[in-house]
């Protein structure tokens, strides 16, 4: 088990340098990211916020190795992701990064246990060990009685719990969450947030959440605001006050 976030040193685990991503469609260039520089430390819980179309999902995809920058660089543990071969990049995504998506992305014909253990097969985990670990992870997220249920037999909150368990299949050091509470009711969303914070605190997993959910602010260490493809500001949670309809930076 990794150290808790309180005891980890301020070591950079993710770093971007002048990160840009442009898309071209029908001869129209869209600048999704315009030169983003940011450092994220081991064991941090980061909330990335911004309006729709701001570039936060593109930023999420860049640091997760799901898309390639037009220019600039992304470092994971001081490894330049752009310099990796396809096999090396697949290994990085399999072993170091876990993903949680808004729409769960579970395989519908598989049971909860099969969904969780599938990434372990790609990680070379023997079947018996994968089964044991899969059961432990489902128990961790409160689904000990749902090992053999398929997604259609589960609520949205239960499916998201399976997705969290699956994201932890290969003991990643980084967990990327794209709108993890967007499709959930208030109570279920709060339960998912509690699970994420527990993973961050007890396992030292570095968590980055792209979200519109202001509840995420209550459990994060720092907030990153992205607007029009740029980092608008970065603040510690204790530097930010929240009032109805507004967010103020107390240091301003």
N, C-alpha and C positions, 0 to 999 in steps of 0.2 A: 504493500500500500504506500502511496506517495504521501509526502508530508502535507499538512494542512496549509492553506494559503497564508495563514498568519506567520508560519515559521519559514516559508520559502524566502530566498534572497531575491533582490530586485534584479533578476536575470531576464533579459529580453528573450521571449520565445517566438514572437512574430514581429517583423519589421518591414515596412514598405518605404521605398525611396522613389519619389517623383512618379508615383504610379498613375498611369493614364490608360483609359480604355475608350476607344472610339468605335462606333458601329456605323456602317454605311448601308443605306437602303434606298434604292431608287435615286442614287447619286446625292442623297442627303446624308450629311455626316452628323451623327449625334454623339456628343461628348459626355459619356456617362461618368467618367472620372477624369479630373483635370490636373493631376499631379499631387497625389495624396502622400503625405509623409506621416507615419504614425508608428509608435512602438507600444507593444503589449507585453506585459510581464508575466512570468510563470505564476500560475495560481490566481490570476485576476479574474473577476467577473465583470465583463464589459457589456454595456448596453449601447447599441448603435441605433440612433433614431434619426428620422428625417421624413419629410413628406413623400408621397408616392412619386416616383420618378427622380428622386434626389440622387440616386447612385448607391444607396446602402446595400441593395441586393447584389449589385455588381461588385462592390467592395467585398462583400461576403464571399462571392464566388471566386474572386481573385485570391484571397488569403486561404481559401479551401482547396485551391488547385483545380477548381471545376471549370475555370476559364483562363485564358492567357492574356496578359496585358498587351496593349498596343506598344507601350514603352514603359520604362521604369522597371523596378525590381521588387520581388517579394522574397523575404527570407523566413524560413521556418527552422528554428534552432541553428541560425547562421548558415543554412544551406540555401543557395539561390535556386528557387524552384524552377526558374526558366532554363536552368542549365541541366535539369534532369532529363533522362530519357523517358520514354513512355512507360517502360517497365519500372524504372525508379520512382516515377511519379505515382504509379499505381500502388507501389509498395508504401510510399509515404501516406497516401490517402487511406490505405488499409490499416496501417499499424499506428499512425500517430494522430489521425483526425477522425472524430466521430461526427455524424451529421444528423440533425433532427429537422424535419421539414414540416411546413404548415399543414400539408395534406397527408401526413403520416408516411405515404409511399410504402405501405406494406404490401406484400405479395398475397393476393386475396385467397388463393387456393391453399396456402400454407397455414399451419397452426401458428400460434404465438411463439411456441418454442422453436419451430422451424425457421420462422422469420428472424429470430434472435441468433440462431446458430449458423445461418447461411454465411454471414461474413467471416465466421471462424473457419469455415472450410477453405475460403480463399487465403486465410492467414496460416493455414497448415496445422490447425488444431485437430488432434485425433477425435473421432466421433464420440467416444465415451466421455472424454474430457469436455468436449463441446456441449454435450447434453448436460453434464453436471454444472458447468458454468452458466449455461443458458437458464437452467432452473434457478440458480442462485440470483441471477440478474433479474429475472421476473419476480422473484420473491422480494428483491431489493426495492422494486417499484410497486409493490403491493398487489401482485398478480399471481400469487402462489397457487391459486385454485383455477387459473385460466391457461395453464400450459398448453392444453390441447384444443382450445377454442380458436376458431378462425375469425378474421376481422369482421365479417358480417354478423358474427354472434356477439360482438362487443360494442360498447358505446364509444363515442369519440374520445372521451377521456381515457378509456382503457386502451384504445388503439394508440394514443399518444404515449402512454406508459410503455407499451410494447416497443414503440419507436425509440424511446429513451433507452430501454434495455438493449435494443439492437445496436444503438450508437456506441454502447460501452463494450461491445462484443470482444474487441481486441485490445482492451485496456488503453484507449487513446489518451494522449496528454492534452489534446485540444478538443473541445466540443463546440461545434458551430450550430446555432439554432436559428432557423429562419421562421419568424412569426410563430413560435411554438404554442402560443395560447390563443391564436386568432380565431379558431373554429370552436372554442370551448366556452361554456357558460362560466359565470363569475366564480362559483365555488370550485369547479373542476380546474379552471385556470390557476386559481390560487394553490391548489394541490400540486399542480405541475411545477409551479414556481418553487414551492417548498422542496420538491425532489431535486430540482436543479441546484438550489443553494446548498442542499445537503451534500451533493456530489462535489461541489466546489470546495466546501469547507472540510469535509472528511477525507476526500480523496485527492484534493489539491489539483483537480482538473481545471485547466484554463477554459473559461466559457465566454463565448462571444455570441450575443443575441442581437439579430436585426429585428426590430419590432416597432409597432405603433402603441404597444401596451404600456401605459405609464406606470402600471404596477411593477414593472420590471425595474424601475428606478429604486424601489425600496430595498432591493436585494443586491444591487450591483455595487462595485467599487468605484468605477468611473463611467462616465457617459461621453459618447462621441456623437456630435451632431454633424450630419452631412446634408449639404444643400447645394444644388446645382453642380454636383460632382466635386465639390470641395469640402474639406473639413472646416466647418463653421466655427466650432469650438470644442474643447475637451475640458471636462471638469470632474473633480471628485464628487462623490455623492453628497458629502457634507458641505460642499460649496453651493449646492443647488437647493432652492426652496420651491415648493410646489403650491400654487393656489389655483382655485377654480378657473380653468381656461388659460392659465399662464404658467410658464416656468421661468424663474429668475435665477441668475447666477449671483450668489451673495457676495462674490468678490468684486462685482462691477461697481 
